[in-house]
Amino acid sequence: MAYTQADLDRIQKAIAKGELEVQYHDRKVRYRSIAELREAQTEVVRALDSQTPRSRIVRLRHVGKGVR
């Protein structure tokens, strides 16, 4: 399942309020505990991290003679 930032925001809001029920689009999910909600938060964060492309650092070094 592809998660969105909005999904993460909903989970974080539920944790902050101490609620166990989260609305996703057309369905509601009721978690058994805050610990289970935090596990869902971790899963969504990992999924979002894997969706973002990693930047590449390329270091160039000039070792030849300059123009005289």
Secondary structure, DSSP 8 states (H G I E B T S, - for coil): ----HHHHHHHHHHHHHT--EEEETTEEEE-SSHHHHHHHHHHHHHHHHHHS-----------S----
